[in-house]
C-alpha cells in the first residue's frame, strides 16, 4: 500500500498545524478580548505573538511539502545525466583540482608541489620535555 501524503513527514505536519492553531487563537484573543492587568493592555502582545507563531508554522509547512514531493526514477536520471558541455568539463576539472588539495597540512599547496621542497617524515616522532619532572616541581634545584 502506497503511503498517502499525510503519512509522510508527520512531525512537520503536526508542528505546522499546532503552530497555526495556537497562533490563530492567540491572534483572535488579542483582537477581540479586553485583556488588562493592573491597567496595562496585553492584547497587542497576543496579536504579535500570534502573528509570529503563524509565521513560524511556515517552516513546518515547507518541510512537509518538500518531504512529499515525488520524482519518478526516469525524471531523476534524465535531470542528472552526465553532460559533455564545455562548462561541465571546466567544472569537473576545477573540482578535481580542489579534491586533490593537501588538506592534511593545512596550507594551499597542491599535493605535487608540497612534496618537492622538503621531505616529510614517514613516522610521527615525539620529543621529551627539556626539564625533568622533578625540576618542574622543585623549582629546578635539588639539595
Rosetta blueprint (number, residue, H / E / L):
1 X L
2 X L
3 X L
4 X L
5 X L
6 X L
7 X L
8 X L
9 X L
10 X H
11 X H
12 X H
13 X H
14 X H
15 X H
16 X H
17 X H
18 X H
19 X H
20 X H
21 X H
22 X H
23 X H
24 X H
25 X H
26 X H
27 X H
28 X H
29 X H
30 X H
31 X H
32 X H
33 X L
34 X L
35 X L
36 X E
37 X E
38 X L
39 X L
40 X E
41 X E
42 X L
43 X H
44 X H
45 X H
46 X H
47 X H
48 X H
49 X H
50 X H
51 X H
52 X H
53 X H
54 X H
55 X H
56 X H
57 X H
58 X H
59 X H
60 X H
61 X H
62 X H
63 X H
64 X H
65 X H
66 X H
67 X H
68 X L
69 X L
70 X L
71 X L
72 X L
73 X H
74 X H
75 X H
76 X H
77 X H
78 X H
79 X H
80 X L
81 X L
82 X L
83 X L
84 X L
85 X L
86 X H
87 X H
88 X H
89 X H
90 X H
91 X H
92 X H
93 X H
94 X H
95 X H
96 X H
97 X H
98 X H
99 X H
100 X L
101 X E
102 X L
103 X L
104 X L
105 X L
106 X L
107 X L
108 X L
109 X L
110 X E
111 X H
112 X H
113 X H
114 X H
115 X H
116 X H
117 X H
118 X L
119 X L
120 X L
121 X L
122 X L
123 X L
124 X L
125 X L
126 X L
127 X L
128 X L
129 X L
130 X L
131 X L
132 X L
133 X H
134 X H
135 X H
136 X H
137 X H
138 X H
139 X L
140 X L
141 X L
142 X L
143 X L
